[in-house]
Structure formats: C-alpha cells, structure tokens
C-alpha cells in the first residue's frame, strides 16, 4: 500500500522554494504550493480511476481550500499572489 507520494525531501524542497525555508510550513505560499502538488497528483489518479468518488470529493475540498487561501493572499499581498500564480502556473 502506497502512503504518500511525498518524500520528506520533496516537502522540504517545496517549503524552501515557496515559504523561505524548510521550517516555514505555515506560510500561505507554501500551503498553496503543497496543495497544488497534491491536487495535480490526485488529478492524475482520477484520470485512470474515473469512478473513485471519495477521492474526487477529497480533491474538491482541496481545490476549495486552495481557492480560499489564494483569495486571502490576493486581498492581503497582491504582489506575492501574482508571483505565486506565475510560479505555479495557475489561472491560465
């Protein structure tokens, strides 16, 4: 049984790139980057398993959480929001 597709190094790398350092796991940018990584992974799973409705429900909740975090970030720090969108390739 596969637990998570994240290794500790991969998580630390995401937090370092988006949160400033490995221990800054609470920054909005790092949380959005982490959610985006998970959303992309689960989307790939759902392409092959179309009837996995419980995973689809979890994916929708993650997308909603990411949207709320991005809305908060755009209201409070627009420059950071724009650079994050650019880095992650969101909002085409």
Secondary structure, DSSP 8 states (H G I E B T S, - for coil): ----S--HHHHHHHHHHHHSSTT-TTSHHHHHHHHHHHHHHHHHHHHH-TT-HHHHHHHHHHHHHHHHHHHHHHHH-HHHHHHHHHHHT---
